[in-house]
Amino acid sequence: MTRNVRAASIAVFSIIAIVGGAGCHSPVGMAVQLVGKAVDSVETKQLGDELIGKPASAADSRLGEPMDVLSEVGGPRIWRVYSVPSDIAGNERYVVEVSGESVASVVKVKRDATGIDLARKMLLDQKLDGKTPVECEAALGMGRPLLTVRSRTAGTISQLYDARPLRGIGSPKYCRLQYDVGEHCIEVHMIDVGASSGGEPPT
């Protein structure tokens, strides 16, 4: 292979990798990480086939009253969070994204499954405890938050940061911050999407 052909091949693969990974940081794909880690489920696919394109009221009729409704801060997207009737342990949720007036996606997540780097989480818990979103952003050094949502039920906010050592490179890893109603950080979660059973949800 000539040098020019080799260089062209590398460039093509790089473009494919960038395009292929673009959906990883779409608000649809990221938002579920604010609730838990996405898991594969045949039942969820069937539910998506049933609800996608229908009004949000169809999700309520099918899944009951939402446990929470998350609104994108500075954006139009809304995510409705439901319990999973078949989950005896109560650790699973359905996250239904509503775009406009219609259901855009349905994802099942497992709440706070095994994450990554417990020591790092504990360090950040101490470092960020009680800080405001602006102070947390400065202390984290992870750039701007990828997504910020507010709970319509509790009035609290959550933020998601790219926690990879090299931002934008490697399998998705997130830092999730949760704030109380006074917007002071109360908890930090580290999430390794690549280690979940389902990987990231489709976008």
N, C-alpha and C positions, 0 to 999 in steps of 0.2 A: 504494500500500500504506500503510495507516495505521500510526501509530507502534506501537500495541499488536500488530498483526498481524506487523509487521517484528520486533519484539522476541521474539514467540512463535516465529517462524521461526528466528531466531538460536539461541534456547534449544534447539529441537528438533535443529538441526544439531549443536550442541555436545554434546548427549546422545548422538547417534549416533556422533560422533567418539570420545567417551569409551568407549562400549560397544564400538565397533569396535576400539579400540586396547587393550582390556583384555587380550586374549590375547597381546599383544606381550611382556608381562612375566610371563607364566605360567612356572613352572619348566620346563615342557616346551619352550616356545619359546626360553627363554634358555639352557638347558643346552647345546644344540648349539654355541652361540657359545664355549663353553669348549674345544671341540675344533677348530672351524674355522667357515667361513662356509657357510651352507646354500645348496645349488644345486639347481635343478630337474632332475629325472630321471624319465623314463618308467619306467625300470627300477626306480627306488626305489618308485614308486607300486605297481607290480606286486608288489614284494617286501612292501610294507605290506599289500596285499590278501591276500597269502599268510600273513603271520605275525601280524598284529594279532589279539589275542584268544587266541592260543596261548601255551603256557608258554615261558619263556626258553630251555629246552632245544631248542625248535624252531628258534630263531635260531642256536644253536650248531651244530645239525645242518646248517642251511642255509649258514651263513657261516663255520663253523670256530671255533676257539678265539678268544675275544675278546682283543684286544691290551691292553685296559685295562677296568676296571670302576670307575665313578665313583659314589660314594654321597653323597646330599645330607646335609650336616652339619645335624643338628637336624630332619631330615625323613625320610620313608620312601622317597623315590624313588631309583631306581637306573638308571644309563645304561651300557649295554654298548657298547664301541667295537670295531669290526671293520675289517679292511683290505678294500679293494675289489679283487677279483681282476683286473678288467679295467683297472685303473689302473696302467699301466706305470711312471709317474713316482713312484708311491707317495705322492702328496700328498692322496689322497682317503680318507675313512673313512665307514663306516655307523655311525650312532649309533642304538641301539635302546633306547627307554625302556621299563622294566619297572615296572608298577604292580601291587602285590600279587604275584601269581605269573604275571601275563600280560603279553604285549607290548602296549604302549599306542600306540607310534608308531615309525616307521622314517624316518630322515632321512639324506640323503647330504650330507657337508660337504667343502669343500676347505680344507685346513689352511693357515692364515696367508696367505690370498690378499691382494692389495693392500688395505691398510686406509686409515686417514685420518691426516692430521696427523703426519707423521714427526717433525717438530721437537718437537711436544708429547710424543710417545713418548720421544724421546731425553732430554728434560728430566725426564720422570717416572722414566725408568730411573735417572738420577743421583739424583733426589730420594728414591726409595723403596728403592734398593738396600740389602739387608741388614736392612730394617725388618721388624718383626713385623706380623701382620694388624691389631692394634689401632693400632700406630703409623702404618701405611699409611692406615687409615681417617681418622685425624686429619689426616694430611698431604695427602691427596687433596682433602678438602672436598667430596666427592660424595655425602655422606649414608651411610646404611648400605649394605652390599653387597646386591645383589639376590639373589645366590645364592652359596653356598659348598659346594664338593664336595671329597671326599677320594678319592684314587686307592687302590683296594684293592691294586693291583699294586705301586706305588712308595711308597705311604705319604705322598705329597706332597699339598698342597691347592691349589686354584685358587679365585679369587673373581671375580665379575662385578659391575661398577658401572655405573650410568647415567651416561654421559659427555656427555650433551647439555648445552649452556650453560644452558638452562632445563629443569630436571628435569621429565620427563613430557611435554614439548612438542617437537614436531618428529619427524622420522624417527629410528628407534632408532640410537643410537651407544653403544658399550660400551667400557669400560676393563677389560681382563682381566689380573689379577695372578696370577703363578705363584710358589709358595714351595717351598723345598727341604724335606727331611724334618725339619729343625730349625725350620720355619715362619719362615724369613727370605726376604724377597722376592728373587727372582733374575731376574725378567723382567716387562716390561710390554708389552701388546699393545693397540693401539687398533683398534676394529672399527666400520666403517660398514655396518650391515646393509642400508640402502637402496641401497648401491652394489654389492651382491652380485648375481649373476645370478638368484638365486632369491628374494631377499627373505627374510623370516622364514618359518620353517616353519609349517604349520598347527598349531593347538593344539586 
